[in-house]
Amino acid sequence: MLRVGGKWLAPKEVESALSQHPAVAESAVVGRQDKDDLVKPYAFVVLRPGHSPSDQLEKEIKEFVKEKISLYKYPRWIDFIEALPKTSGGKVQRFVLQERVNELNIED
């Protein structure tokens, strides 16, 4: 669970909304602190074949999610990746993604 905007947010809820977009094959959401030290959703997205990462697609996905769930829940950042890190049992290794986010410089 993430504490976003003073409310609890289940990453699965954001991932469910992301998965409804036709370009998204799968996704995982973790928290990232912004420049004001507030936690916001950060999404890792694997695209379906035939779709390529772009700023336009990122914007389109964000707008799509805003229409599906509450505004405070949409991912502020989207990182397009080839595959999500998973255990041998197929569960997403969120800690690996969280470590990747924690290494990023806070720009916005």
HELIX and SHEET records of a PDB file:
HELIX    1   1 PRO A   11  SER A   19  1                                   9    
HELIX    2   2 ASP A   55  LYS A   68  1                                  14    
HELIX    3   3 LEU A   71  LYS A   73  5                                   3    
HELIX    4   4 ARG A   94  ASN A  102  1                                   9    
SHEET    1   A 2 LEU A   2  VAL A   4  0                                        
SHEET    2   A 2 LYS A   7  LEU A   9 -1                                        
SHEET    1   B 3 VAL A  24  GLN A  33  0                                        
SHEET    2   B 3 VAL A  39  LEU A  47 -1                                        
SHEET    3   B 3 TRP A  77  PHE A  80  1                                        
END                                                                             
